[in-house]
Amino acid sequence: MANDSGASKGRRRIQGGRFDVRRVLYMATLTACRANPVIKAFYERLIAAGKLPKVALVACMRKLLTMLNAMVRSNKPWDNSLHNSPLGA
């Protein structure tokens, strides 16, 4: 959600959607940023690019969610070979 009015630009925030799902995804992403090499590399790349930690975490939340949706859609378990790339995520 944007917090803009006229020429002033405020900080963005997450709002809307299902709070319970967002809360669980947030905690899962915190753990993934420490333990999952794919998400960790993506998070570190965003931080190195100058993104704020919370912004980088929300981007990782979205990446993790798309990975999980693809796993459910294809009915396949996690496979590291699908997610490792030479660019680091």
PyMOL Python script that loads the backbone (N, CA, C, O; Angstrom):
from pymol import cmd

cmd.read_pdbstr("""\
ATOM      1  N   MET A   1       0.849  -1.173   0.000  1.00  0.00           N
ATOM      2  CA  MET A   1       0.000   0.000   0.000  1.00  0.00           C
ATOM      3  C   MET A   1       0.897   1.240   0.000  1.00  0.00           C
ATOM      4  O   MET A   1       1.841   1.348   0.784  1.00  0.00           O
ATOM      5  N   ALA A   2       0.582   2.151  -0.881  1.00  0.00           N
ATOM      6  CA  ALA A   2       1.343   3.396  -0.959  1.00  0.00           C
ATOM      7  C   ALA A   2       0.782   4.400   0.040  1.00  0.00           C
ATOM      8  O   ALA A   2      -0.418   4.414   0.316  1.00  0.00           O
ATOM      9  N   ASN A   3       1.652   5.228   0.572  1.00  0.00           N
ATOM     10  CA  ASN A   3       1.255   6.286   1.498  1.00  0.00           C
ATOM     11  C   ASN A   3       1.654   7.617   0.857  1.00  0.00           C
ATOM     12  O   ASN A   3       2.502   8.342   1.377  1.00  0.00           O
ATOM     13  N   ASP A   4       1.023   7.923  -0.284  1.00  0.00           N
ATOM     14  CA  ASP A   4       1.367   9.110  -1.057  1.00  0.00           C
ATOM     15  C   ASP A   4       0.233  10.126  -0.991  1.00  0.00           C
ATOM     16  O   ASP A   4      -0.939   9.772  -0.864  1.00  0.00           O
ATOM     17  N   SER A   5       0.609  11.388  -1.080  1.00  0.00           N
ATOM     18  CA  SER A   5      -0.364  12.468  -1.153  1.00  0.00           C
ATOM     19  C   SER A   5       0.287  13.645  -1.866  1.00  0.00           C
ATOM     20  O   SER A   5       1.236  14.242  -1.357  1.00  0.00           O
ATOM     21  N   GLY A   6      -0.222  13.973  -3.035  1.00  0.00           N
ATOM     22  CA  GLY A   6       0.361  15.078  -3.786  1.00  0.00           C
ATOM     23  C   GLY A   6       1.782  14.755  -4.198  1.00  0.00           C
ATOM     24  O   GLY A   6       2.041  13.727  -4.823  1.00  0.00           O
ATOM     25  N   ALA A   7       2.706  15.642  -3.844  1.00  0.00           N
ATOM     26  CA  ALA A   7       4.110  15.442  -4.219  1.00  0.00           C
ATOM     27  C   ALA A   7       4.861  14.591  -3.202  1.00  0.00           C
ATOM     28  O   ALA A   7       5.963  14.127  -3.493  1.00  0.00           O
ATOM     29  N   SER A   8       4.291  14.375  -2.015  1.00  0.00           N
ATOM     30  CA  SER A   8       5.015  13.610  -0.989  1.00  0.00           C
ATOM     31  C   SER A   8       4.873  12.113  -1.243  1.00  0.00           C
ATOM     32  O   SER A   8       3.808  11.627  -1.622  1.00  0.00           O
ATOM     33  N   LYS A   9       5.955  11.408  -1.030  1.00  0.00           N
ATOM     34  CA  LYS A   9       5.987   9.961  -1.209  1.00  0.00           C
ATOM     35  C   LYS A   9       6.314   9.325   0.135  1.00  0.00           C
ATOM     36  O   LYS A   9       7.409   9.518   0.663  1.00  0.00           O
ATOM     37  N   GLY A  10       5.384   8.578   0.685  1.00  0.00           N
ATOM     38  CA  GLY A  10       5.614   7.918   1.967  1.00  0.00           C
ATOM     39  C   GLY A  10       6.135   6.506   1.762  1.00  0.00           C
ATOM     40  O   GLY A  10       6.283   6.042   0.631  1.00  0.00           O
ATOM     41  N   ARG A  11       6.407   5.836   2.857  1.00  0.00           N
ATOM     42  CA  ARG A  11       6.886   4.452   2.790  1.00  0.00           C
ATOM     43  C   ARG A  11       5.733   3.526   2.457  1.00  0.00           C
ATOM     44  O   ARG A  11       4.585   3.776   2.824  1.00  0.00           O
ATOM     45  N   ARG A  12       6.060   2.456   1.759  1.00  0.00           N
ATOM     46  CA  ARG A  12       5.057   1.454   1.414  1.00  0.00           C
ATOM     47  C   ARG A  12       4.929   0.468   2.566  1.00  0.00           C
ATOM     48  O   ARG A  12       5.839   0.320   3.382  1.00  0.00           O
ATOM     49  N   ARG A  13       3.790  -0.198   2.618  1.00  0.00           N
ATOM     50  CA  ARG A  13       3.584  -1.206   3.651  1.00  0.00           C
ATOM     51  C   ARG A  13       2.723  -2.320   3.084  1.00  0.00           C
ATOM     52  O   ARG A  13       2.014  -2.148   2.092  1.00  0.00           O
ATOM     53  N   ILE A  14       2.806  -3.459   3.739  1.00  0.00           N
ATOM     54  CA  ILE A  14       2.015  -4.616   3.340  1.00  0.00           C
ATOM     55  C   ILE A  14       0.686  -4.543   4.089  1.00  0.00           C
ATOM     56  O   ILE A  14       0.647  -4.334   5.302  1.00  0.00           O
ATOM     57  N   GLN A  15      -0.388  -4.719   3.347  1.00  0.00           N
ATOM     58  CA  GLN A  15      -1.711  -4.697   3.948  1.00  0.00           C
ATOM     59  C   GLN A  15      -2.639  -5.475   3.037  1.00  0.00           C
ATOM     60  O   GLN A  15      -2.377  -5.593   1.840  1.00  0.00           O
ATOM     61  N   GLY A  16      -3.702  -5.999   3.579  1.00  0.00           N
ATOM     62  CA  GLY A  16      -4.663  -6.742   2.777  1.00  0.00           C
ATOM     63  C   GLY A  16      -4.272  -8.206   2.696  1.00  0.00           C
ATOM     64  O   GLY A  16      -3.248  -8.627   3.234  1.00  0.00           O
ATOM     65  N   GLY A  17      -5.095  -8.957   2.025  1.00  0.00           N
ATOM     66  CA  GLY A  17      -4.836 -10.383   1.910  1.00  0.00           C
ATOM     67  C   GLY A  17      -5.221 -11.112   3.190  1.00  0.00           C
ATOM     68  O   GLY A  17      -5.927 -10.573   4.042  1.00  0.00           O
ATOM     69  N   ARG A  18      -4.752 -12.326   3.306  1.00  0.00           N
ATOM     70  CA  ARG A  18      -5.088 -13.144   4.475  1.00  0.00           C
ATOM     71  C   ARG A  18      -3.975 -13.025   5.499  1.00  0.00           C
ATOM     72  O   ARG A  18      -2.845 -13.447   5.255  1.00  0.00           O
ATOM     73  N   PHE A  19      -4.296 -12.453   6.635  1.00  0.00           N
ATOM     74  CA  PHE A  19      -3.304 -12.180   7.669  1.00  0.00           C
ATOM     75  C   PHE A  19      -2.646 -13.453   8.165  1.00  0.00           C
ATOM     76  O   PHE A  19      -1.427 -13.484   8.329  1.00  0.00           O
ATOM     77  N   ASP A  20      -3.419 -14.506   8.409  1.00  0.00           N
ATOM     78  CA  ASP A  20      -2.856 -15.754   8.938  1.00  0.00           C
ATOM     79  C   ASP A  20      -1.848 -16.366   7.970  1.00  0.00           C
ATOM     80  O   ASP A  20      -0.791 -16.840   8.387  1.00  0.00           O
ATOM     81  N   VAL A  21      -2.174 -16.356   6.686  1.00  0.00           N
ATOM     82  CA  VAL A  21      -1.258 -16.900   5.683  1.00  0.00           C
ATOM     83  C   VAL A  21      -0.008 -16.037   5.596  1.00  0.00           C
ATOM     84  O   VAL A  21       1.104 -16.560   5.508  1.00  0.00           O
ATOM     85  N   ARG A  22      -0.183 -14.717   5.621  1.00  0.00           N
ATOM     86  CA  ARG A  22       0.955 -13.801   5.545  1.00  0.00           C
ATOM     87  C   ARG A  22       1.883 -13.975   6.742  1.00  0.00           C
ATOM     88  O   ARG A  22       3.104 -13.929   6.593  1.00  0.00           O
ATOM     89  N   ARG A  23       1.312 -14.175   7.924  1.00  0.00           N
ATOM     90  CA  ARG A  23       2.113 -14.361   9.137  1.00  0.00           C
ATOM     91  C   ARG A  23       2.937 -15.648   9.064  1.00  0.00           C
ATOM     92  O   ARG A  23       4.117 -15.648   9.415  1.00  0.00           O
ATOM     93  N   VAL A  24       2.328 -16.734   8.615  1.00  0.00           N
ATOM     94  CA  VAL A  24       3.042 -18.011   8.493  1.00  0.00           C
ATOM     95  C   VAL A  24       4.118 -17.906   7.417  1.00  0.00           C
ATOM     96  O   VAL A  24       5.225 -18.413   7.600  1.00  0.00           O
ATOM     97  N   LEU A  25       3.806 -17.255   6.299  1.00  0.00           N
ATOM     98  CA  LEU A  25       4.780 -17.104   5.218  1.00  0.00           C
ATOM     99  C   LEU A  25       5.958 -16.251   5.670  1.00  0.00           C
ATOM    100  O   LEU A  25       7.095 -16.516   5.280  1.00  0.00           O
ATOM    101  N   TYR A  26       5.704 -15.238   6.483  1.00  0.00           N
ATOM    102  CA  TYR A  26       6.768 -14.378   7.001  1.00  0.00           C
ATOM    103  C   TYR A  26       7.746 -15.196   7.847  1.00  0.00           C
ATOM    104  O   TYR A  26       8.960 -15.096   7.668  1.00  0.00           O
ATOM    105  N   MET A  27       7.219 -15.997   8.759  1.00  0.00           N
ATOM    106  CA  MET A  27       8.086 -16.794   9.625  1.00  0.00           C
ATOM    107  C   MET A  27       8.840 -17.861   8.829  1.00  0.00           C
ATOM    108  O   MET A  27      10.010 -18.127   9.100  1.00  0.00           O
ATOM    109  N   ALA A  28       8.172 -18.469   7.851  1.00  0.00           N
ATOM    110  CA  ALA A  28       8.844 -19.464   7.014  1.00  0.00           C
ATOM    111  C   ALA A  28       9.966 -18.819   6.213  1.00  0.00           C
ATOM    112  O   ALA A  28      11.015 -19.431   6.009  1.00  0.00           O
ATOM    113  N   THR A  29       9.756 -17.598   5.761  1.00  0.00           N
ATOM    114  CA  THR A  29      10.770 -16.903   4.976  1.00  0.00           C
ATOM    115  C   THR A  29      11.941 -16.477   5.851  1.00  0.00           C
ATOM    116  O   THR A  29      13.085 -16.512   5.398  1.00  0.00           O
ATOM    117  N   LEU A  30      11.686 -16.080   7.081  1.00  0.00           N
ATOM    118  CA  LEU A  30      12.780 -15.765   7.999  1.00  0.00           C
ATOM    119  C   LEU A  30      13.700 -16.970   8.160  1.00  0.00           C
ATOM    120  O   LEU A  30      14.923 -16.837   8.129  1.00  0.00           O
ATOM    121  N   THR A  31      13.109 -18.131   8.329  1.00  0.00           N
ATOM    122  CA  THR A  31      13.895 -19.356   8.463  1.00  0.00           C
ATOM    123  C   THR A  31      14.615 -19.685   7.158  1.00  0.00           C
ATOM    124  O   THR A  31      15.779 -20.085   7.167  1.00  0.00           O
ATOM    125  N   ALA A  32      13.914 -19.514   6.036  1.00  0.00           N
ATOM    126  CA  ALA A  32      14.515 -19.830   4.737  1.00  0.00           C
ATOM    127  C   ALA A  32      15.689 -18.908   4.427  1.00  0.00           C
ATOM    128  O   ALA A  32      16.647 -19.330   3.780  1.00  0.00           O
ATOM    129  N   CYS A  33      15.630 -17.671   4.871  1.00  0.00           N
ATOM    130  CA  CYS A  33      16.733 -16.736   4.625  1.00  0.00           C
ATOM    131  C   CYS A  33      17.994 -17.156   5.372  1.00  0.00           C
ATOM    132  O   CYS A  33      19.095 -16.739   5.010  1.00  0.00           O
ATOM    133  N   ARG A  34      17.850 -17.960   6.389  1.00  0.00           N
ATOM    134  CA  ARG A  34      19.007 -18.447   7.143  1.00  0.00           C
ATOM    135  C   ARG A  34      19.438 -19.838   6.700  1.00  0.00           C
ATOM    136  O   ARG A  34      20.631 -20.141   6.703  1.00  0.00           O
ATOM    137  N   ALA A  35      18.489 -20.690   6.320  1.00  0.00           N
ATOM    138  CA  ALA A  35      18.799 -22.102   6.115  1.00  0.00           C
ATOM    139  C   ALA A  35      18.724 -22.568   4.664  1.00  0.00           C
ATOM    140  O   ALA A  35      19.448 -23.489   4.288  1.00  0.00           O
ATOM    141  N   ASN A  36      17.881 -21.969   3.847  1.00  0.00           N
ATOM    142  CA  ASN A  36      17.710 -22.406   2.467  1.00  0.00           C
ATOM    143  C   ASN A  36      18.720 -21.681   1.585  1.00  0.00           C
ATOM    144  O   ASN A  36      18.675 -20.453   1.506  1.00  0.00           O
ATOM    145  N   PRO A  37      19.623 -22.388   0.923  1.00  0.00           N
ATOM    146  CA  PRO A  37      20.669 -21.711   0.148  1.00  0.00           C
ATOM    147  C   PRO A  37      20.135 -20.862  -1.007  1.00  0.00           C
ATOM    148  O   PRO A  37      20.738 -19.844  -1.346  1.00  0.00           O
ATOM    149  N   VAL A  38      19.023 -21.258  -1.611  1.00  0.00           N
ATOM    150  CA  VAL A  38      18.458 -20.503  -2.731  1.00  0.00           C
ATOM    151  C   VAL A  38      17.894 -19.170  -2.242  1.00  0.00           C
ATOM    152  O   VAL A  38      18.209 -18.121  -2.804  1.00  0.00           O
ATOM    153  N   ILE A  39      17.074 -19.206  -1.213  1.00  0.00           N
ATOM    154  CA  ILE A  39      16.460 -17.985  -0.683  1.00  0.00           C
ATOM    155  C   ILE A  39      17.525 -17.115  -0.022  1.00  0.00           C
ATOM    156  O   ILE A  39      17.478 -15.890  -0.131  1.00  0.00           O
ATOM    157  N   LYS A  40      18.481 -17.736   0.659  1.00  0.00           N
ATOM    158  CA  LYS A  40      19.546 -16.984   1.321  1.00  0.00           C
ATOM    159  C   LYS A  40      20.368 -16.194   0.307  1.00  0.00           C
ATOM    160  O   LYS A  40      20.671 -15.022   0.531  1.00  0.00           O
ATOM    161  N   ALA A  41      20.730 -16.832  -0.808  1.00  0.00           N
ATOM    162  CA  ALA A  41      21.505 -16.146  -1.849  1.00  0.00           C
ATOM    163  C   ALA A  41      20.704 -14.998  -2.453  1.00  0.00           C
ATOM    164  O   ALA A  41      21.257 -13.933  -2.725  1.00  0.00           O
ATOM    165  N   PHE A  42      19.408 -15.208  -2.664  1.00  0.00           N
ATOM    166  CA  PHE A  42      18.542 -14.165  -3.207  1.00  0.00           C
ATOM    167  C   PHE A  42      18.454 -12.985  -2.240  1.00  0.00           C
ATOM    168  O   PHE A  42      18.554 -11.830  -2.655  1.00  0.00           O
ATOM    169  N   TYR A  43      18.267 -13.278  -0.946  1.00  0.00           N
ATOM    170  CA  TYR A  43      18.190 -12.237   0.079  1.00  0.00           C
ATOM    171  C   TYR A  43      19.494 -11.440   0.147  1.00  0.00           C
ATOM    172  O   TYR A  43      19.472 -10.210   0.178  1.00  0.00           O
ATOM    173  N   GLU A  44      20.611 -12.132   0.170  1.00  0.00           N
ATOM    174  CA  GLU A  44      21.908 -11.453   0.259  1.00  0.00           C
ATOM    175  C   GLU A  44      22.184 -10.598  -0.983  1.00  0.00           C
ATOM    176  O   GLU A  44      22.796  -9.535  -0.881  1.00  0.00           O
ATOM    177  N   ARG A  45      21.738 -11.058  -2.142  1.00  0.00           N
ATOM    178  CA  ARG A  45      21.906 -10.278  -3.373  1.00  0.00           C
ATOM    179  C   ARG A  45      21.096  -8.990  -3.306  1.00  0.00           C
ATOM    180  O   ARG A  45      21.567  -7.936  -3.734  1.00  0.00           O
ATOM    181  N   LEU A  46      19.877  -9.069  -2.769  1.00  0.00           N
ATOM    182  CA  LEU A  46      19.048  -7.873  -2.641  1.00  0.00           C
ATOM    183  C   LEU A  46      19.641  -6.886  -1.637  1.00  0.00           C
ATOM    184  O   LEU A  46      19.633  -5.678  -1.877  1.00  0.00           O
ATOM    185  N   ILE A  47      20.152  -7.389  -0.521  1.00  0.00           N
ATOM    186  CA  ILE A  47      20.774  -6.530   0.487  1.00  0.00           C
ATOM    187  C   ILE A  47      22.020  -5.855  -0.098  1.00  0.00           C
ATOM    188  O   ILE A  47      22.254  -4.669   0.136  1.00  0.00           O
ATOM    189  N   ALA A  48      22.817  -6.613  -0.860  1.00  0.00           N
ATOM    190  CA  ALA A  48      24.012  -6.047  -1.491  1.00  0.00           C
ATOM    191  C   ALA A  48      23.655  -4.977  -2.513  1.00  0.00           C
ATOM    192  O   ALA A  48      24.449  -4.074  -2.777  1.00  0.00           O
ATOM    193  N   ALA A  49      22.458  -5.081  -3.090  1.00  0.00           N
ATOM    194  CA  ALA A  49      22.003  -4.094  -4.067  1.00  0.00           C
ATOM    195  C   ALA A  49      21.445  -2.843  -3.393  1.00  0.00           C
ATOM    196  O   ALA A  49      21.046  -1.897  -4.071  1.00  0.00           O
ATOM    197  N   GLY A  50      21.416  -2.836  -2.054  1.00  0.00           N
ATOM    198  CA  GLY A  50      20.984  -1.652  -1.330  1.00  0.00           C
ATOM    199  C   GLY A  50      19.534  -1.661  -0.883  1.00  0.00           C
ATOM    200  O   GLY A  50      19.032  -0.637  -0.418  1.00  0.00           O
ATOM    201  N   LYS A  51      18.845  -2.790  -1.010  1.00  0.00           N
ATOM    202  CA  LYS A  51      17.456  -2.859  -0.553  1.00  0.00           C
ATOM    203  C   LYS A  51      17.413  -2.902   0.967  1.00  0.00           C
ATOM    204  O   LYS A  51      18.320  -3.431   1.610  1.00  0.00           O
ATOM    205  N   LEU A  52      16.364  -2.348   1.526  1.00  0.00           N
ATOM    206  CA  LEU A  52      16.153  -2.424   2.968  1.00  0.00           C
ATOM    207  C   LEU A  52      15.882  -3.875   3.359  1.00  0.00           C
ATOM    208  O   LEU A  52      15.310  -4.627   2.571  1.00  0.00           O
ATOM    209  N   PRO A  53      16.285  -4.279   4.565  1.00  0.00           N
ATOM    210  CA  PRO A  53      16.079  -5.677   4.971  1.00  0.00           C
ATOM    211  C   PRO A  53      14.627  -6.143   4.890  1.00  0.00           C
ATOM    212  O   PRO A  53      14.370  -7.270   4.468  1.00  0.00           O
ATOM    213  N   LYS A  54      13.686  -5.308   5.281  1.00  0.00           N
ATOM    214  CA  LYS A  54      12.279  -5.715   5.229  1.00  0.00           C
ATOM    215  C   LYS A  54      11.795  -5.844   3.782  1.00  0.00           C
ATOM    216  O   LYS A  54      11.006  -6.733   3.463  1.00  0.00           O
ATOM    217  N   VAL A  55      12.266  -4.962   2.919  1.00  0.00           N
ATOM    218  CA  VAL A  55      11.907  -5.036   1.504  1.00  0.00           C
ATOM    219  C   VAL A  55      12.460  -6.314   0.890  1.00  0.00           C
ATOM    220  O   VAL A  55      11.767  -6.991   0.130  1.00  0.00           O
ATOM    221  N   ALA A  56      13.696  -6.645   1.214  1.00  0.00           N
ATOM    222  CA  ALA A  56      14.310  -7.870   0.712  1.00  0.00           C
ATOM    223  C   ALA A  56      13.568  -9.101   1.241  1.00  0.00           C
ATOM    224  O   ALA A  56      13.389 -10.079   0.515  1.00  0.00           O
ATOM    225  N   LEU A  57      13.141  -9.053   2.492  1.00  0.00           N
ATOM    226  CA  LEU A  57      12.418 -10.175   3.083  1.00  0.00           C
ATOM    227  C   LEU A  57      11.070 -10.374   2.394  1.00  0.00           C
ATOM    228  O   LEU A  57      10.667 -11.509   2.141  1.00  0.00           O
ATOM    229  N   VAL A  58      10.378  -9.290   2.091  1.00  0.00           N
ATOM    230  CA  VAL A  58       9.087  -9.406   1.403  1.00  0.00           C
ATOM    231  C   VAL A  58       9.280  -9.948  -0.013  1.00  0.00           C
ATOM    232  O   VAL A  58       8.446 -10.713  -0.498  1.00  0.00           O
ATOM    233  N   ALA A  59      10.360  -9.564  -0.674  1.00  0.00           N
ATOM    234  CA  ALA A  59      10.660 -10.117  -1.997  1.00  0.00           C
ATOM    235  C   ALA A  59      10.927 -11.617  -1.892  1.00  0.00           C
ATOM    236  O   ALA A  59      10.516 -12.389  -2.759  1.00  0.00           O
ATOM    237  N   CYS A  60      11.615 -12.025  -0.827  1.00  0.00           N
ATOM    238  CA  CYS A  60      11.861 -13.454  -0.601  1.00  0.00           C
ATOM    239  C   CYS A  60      10.564 -14.188  -0.291  1.00  0.00           C
ATOM    240  O   CYS A  60      10.391 -15.340  -0.688  1.00  0.00           O
ATOM    241  N   MET A  61       9.656 -13.530   0.411  1.00  0.00           N
ATOM    242  CA  MET A  61       8.348 -14.127   0.685  1.00  0.00           C
ATOM    243  C   MET A  61       7.639 -14.435  -0.630  1.00  0.00           C
ATOM    244  O   MET A  61       7.075 -15.514  -0.809  1.00  0.00           O
ATOM    245  N   ARG A  62       7.677 -13.485  -1.531  1.00  0.00           N
ATOM    246  CA  ARG A  62       7.021 -13.687  -2.828  1.00  0.00           C
ATOM    247  C   ARG A  62       7.698 -14.807  -3.611  1.00  0.00           C
ATOM    248  O   ARG A  62       7.021 -15.631  -4.226  1.00  0.00           O
ATOM    249  N   LYS A  63       9.021 -14.843  -3.593  1.00  0.00           N
ATOM    250  CA  LYS A  63       9.753 -15.894  -4.309  1.00  0.00           C
ATOM    251  C   LYS A  63       9.435 -17.266  -3.723  1.00  0.00           C
ATOM    252  O   LYS A  63       9.201 -18.221  -4.463  1.00  0.00           O
ATOM    253  N   LEU A  64       9.428 -17.365  -2.399  1.00  0.00           N
ATOM    254  CA  LEU A  64       9.111 -18.628  -1.743  1.00  0.00           C
ATOM    255  C   LEU A  64       7.684 -19.063  -2.070  1.00  0.00           C
ATOM    256  O   LEU A  64       7.435 -20.245  -2.308  1.00  0.00           O
ATOM    257  N   LEU A  65       6.757 -18.124  -2.081  1.00  0.00           N
ATOM    258  CA  LEU A  65       5.367 -18.445  -2.374  1.00  0.00           C
ATOM    259  C   LEU A  65       5.216 -18.963  -3.801  1.00  0.00           C
ATOM    260  O   LEU A  65       4.475 -19.919  -4.030  1.00  0.00           O
ATOM    261  N   THR A  66       5.904 -18.352  -4.762  1.00  0.00           N
ATOM    262  CA  THR A  66       5.810 -18.837  -6.140  1.00  0.00           C
ATOM    263  C   THR A  66       6.437 -20.217  -6.281  1.00  0.00           C
ATOM    264  O   THR A  66       5.948 -21.046  -7.048  1.00  0.00           O
ATOM    265  N   MET A  67       7.527 -20.471  -5.539  1.00  0.00           N
ATOM    266  CA  MET A  67       8.129 -21.804  -5.556  1.00  0.00           C
ATOM    267  C   MET A  67       7.166 -22.839  -4.980  1.00  0.00           C
ATOM    268  O   MET A  67       6.999 -23.920  -5.544  1.00  0.00           O
ATOM    269  N   LEU A  68       6.538 -22.508  -3.867  1.00  0.00           N
ATOM    270  CA  LEU A  68       5.601 -23.441  -3.236  1.00  0.00           C
ATOM    271  C   LEU A  68       4.381 -23.682  -4.121  1.00  0.00           C
ATOM    272  O   LEU A  68       3.902 -24.811  -4.218  1.00  0.00           O
ATOM    273  N   ASN A  69       3.875 -22.628  -4.768  1.00  0.00           N
ATOM    274  CA  ASN A  69       2.746 -22.795  -5.682  1.00  0.00           C
ATOM    275  C   ASN A  69       3.113 -23.709  -6.844  1.00  0.00           C
ATOM    276  O   ASN A  69       2.304 -24.541  -7.255  1.00  0.00           O
ATOM    277  N   ALA A  70       4.322 -23.564  -7.377  1.00  0.00           N
ATOM    278  CA  ALA A  70       4.761 -24.425  -8.473  1.00  0.00           C
ATOM    279  C   ALA A  70       4.880 -25.875  -8.014  1.00  0.00           C
ATOM    280  O   ALA A  70       4.547 -26.796  -8.759  1.00  0.00           O
ATOM    281  N   MET A  71       5.358 -26.073  -6.781  1.00  0.00           N
ATOM    282  CA  MET A  71       5.475 -27.436  -6.252  1.00  0.00           C
ATOM    283  C   MET A  71       4.102 -28.089  -6.097  1.00  0.00           C
ATOM    284  O   MET A  71       3.926 -29.268  -6.405  1.00  0.00           O
ATOM    285  N   VAL A  72       3.130 -27.308  -5.615  1.00  0.00           N
ATOM    286  CA  VAL A  72       1.775 -27.840  -5.447  1.00  0.00           C
ATOM    287  C   VAL A  72       1.149 -28.117  -6.813  1.00  0.00           C
ATOM    288  O   VAL A  72       0.509 -29.151  -7.007  1.00  0.00           O
ATOM    289  N   ARG A  73       1.334 -27.192  -7.759  1.00  0.00           N
ATOM    290  CA  ARG A  73       0.761 -27.338  -9.090  1.00  0.00           C
ATOM    291  C   ARG A  73       1.293 -28.587  -9.805  1.00  0.00           C
ATOM    292  O   ARG A  73       0.534 -29.315 -10.444  1.00  0.00           O
ATOM    293  N   SER A  74       2.599 -28.823  -9.689  1.00  0.00           N
ATOM    294  CA  SER A  74       3.204 -29.962 -10.381  1.00  0.00           C
ATOM    295  C   SER A  74       3.211 -31.233  -9.535  1.00  0.00           C
ATOM    296  O   SER A  74       3.585 -32.304 -10.014  1.00  0.00           O
ATOM    297  N   ASN A  75       2.797 -31.108  -8.280  1.00  0.00           N
ATOM    298  CA  ASN A  75       2.746 -32.240  -7.354  1.00  0.00           C
ATOM    299  C   ASN A  75       4.116 -32.905  -7.207  1.00  0.00           C
ATOM    300  O   ASN A  75       4.232 -34.130  -7.217  1.00  0.00           O
ATOM    301  N   LYS A  76       5.154 -32.067  -7.071  1.00  0.00           N
ATOM    302  CA  LYS A  76       6.521 -32.563  -6.911  1.00  0.00           C
ATOM    303  C   LYS A  76       7.134 -31.980  -5.643  1.00  0.00           C
ATOM    304  O   LYS A  76       6.803 -30.861  -5.252  1.00  0.00           O
ATOM    305  N   PRO A  77       8.032 -32.735  -4.995  1.00  0.00           N
ATOM    306  CA  PRO A  77       8.703 -32.201  -3.802  1.00  0.00           C
ATOM    307  C   PRO A  77       9.800 -31.212  -4.195  1.00  0.00           C
ATOM    308  O   PRO A  77      10.084 -31.019  -5.377  1.00  0.00           O
ATOM    309  N   TRP A  78      10.401 -30.602  -3.202  1.00  0.00           N
ATOM    310  CA  TRP A  78      11.503 -29.655  -3.415  1.00  0.00           C
ATOM    311  C   TRP A  78      12.645 -30.367  -4.113  1.00  0.00           C
ATOM    312  O   TRP A  78      13.004 -31.485  -3.745  1.00  0.00           O
ATOM    313  N   ASP A  79      13.213 -29.725  -5.117  1.00  0.00           N
ATOM    314  CA  ASP A  79      14.351 -30.282  -5.854  1.00  0.00           C
ATOM    315  C   ASP A  79      15.380 -29.167  -6.030  1.00  0.00           C
ATOM    316  O   ASP A  79      15.135 -28.193  -6.742  1.00  0.00           O
ATOM    317  N   ASN A  80      16.536 -29.317  -5.373  1.00  0.00           N
ATOM    318  CA  ASN A  80      17.567 -28.274  -5.419  1.00  0.00           C
ATOM    319  C   ASN A  80      18.049 -28.005  -6.837  1.00  0.00           C
ATOM    320  O   ASN A  80      18.415 -26.873  -7.152  1.00  0.00           O
ATOM    321  N   SER A  81      18.059 -29.007  -7.692  1.00  0.00           N
ATOM    322  CA  SER A  81      18.572 -28.811  -9.044  1.00  0.00           C
ATOM    323  C   SER A  81      17.690 -27.848  -9.849  1.00  0.00           C
ATOM    324  O   SER A  81      18.167 -27.227 -10.799  1.00  0.00           O
ATOM    325  N   LEU A  82      16.424 -27.720  -9.485  1.00  0.00           N
ATOM    326  CA  LEU A  82      15.539 -26.792 -10.191  1.00  0.00           C
ATOM    327  C   LEU A  82      15.773 -25.341  -9.772  1.00  0.00           C
ATOM    328  O   LEU A  82      15.496 -24.420 -10.540  1.00  0.00           O
ATOM    329  N   HIS A  83      16.272 -25.140  -8.581  1.00  0.00           N
ATOM    330  CA  HIS A  83      16.362 -23.789  -8.033  1.00  0.00           C
ATOM    331  C   HIS A  83      17.765 -23.215  -8.010  1.00  0.00           C
ATOM    332  O   HIS A  83      17.928 -22.012  -7.810  1.00  0.00           O
ATOM    333  N   ASN A  84      18.773 -24.033  -8.206  1.00  0.00           N
ATOM    334  CA  ASN A  84      20.155 -23.526  -8.222  1.00  0.00           C
ATOM    335  C   ASN A  84      20.458 -22.959  -9.592  1.00  0.00           C
ATOM    336  O   ASN A  84      20.266 -23.623 -10.610  1.00  0.00           O
ATOM    337  N   SER A  85      20.933 -21.729  -9.608  1.00  0.00           N
ATOM    338  CA  SER A  85      21.330 -21.120 -10.867  1.00  0.00           C
ATOM    339  C   SER A  85      22.714 -20.508 -10.688  1.00  0.00           C
ATOM    340  O   SER A  85      23.123 -20.218  -9.563  1.00  0.00           O
ATOM    341  N   PRO A  86      23.438 -20.309 -11.790  1.00  0.00           N
ATOM    342  CA  PRO A  86      24.784 -19.733 -11.670  1.00  0.00           C
ATOM    343  C   PRO A  86      24.769 -18.294 -11.206  1.00  0.00           C
ATOM    344  O   PRO A  86      25.800 -17.794 -10.756  1.00  0.00           O
ATOM    345  N   LEU A  87      23.638 -17.602 -11.298  1.00  0.00           N
ATOM    346  CA  LEU A  87      23.556 -16.205 -10.881  1.00  0.00           C
ATOM    347  C   LEU A  87      23.321 -16.050  -9.393  1.00  0.00           C
ATOM    348  O   LEU A  87      23.421 -14.935  -8.882  1.00  0.00           O
ATOM    349  N   GLY A  88      23.018 -17.098  -8.690  1.00  0.00           N
ATOM    350  CA  GLY A  88      22.844 -17.013  -7.249  1.00  0.00           C
ATOM    351  C   GLY A  88      21.401 -16.945  -6.807  1.00  0.00           C
ATOM    352  O   GLY A  88      21.149 -16.804  -5.611  1.00  0.00           O
ATOM    353  N   ALA A  89      20.452 -17.037  -7.697  1.00  0.00           N
ATOM    354  CA  ALA A  89      19.024 -17.139  -7.389  1.00  0.00           C
ATOM    355  C   ALA A  89      18.203 -16.634  -8.503  1.00  0.00           C
ATOM    356  O   ALA A  89      16.975 -16.643  -8.418  1.00  0.00           O
TER     357      ALA A  89
END
""", "prot")
cmd.dss("prot")
cmd.show_as("cartoon", "prot")
cmd.util.cbc("prot")
cmd.orient("prot")
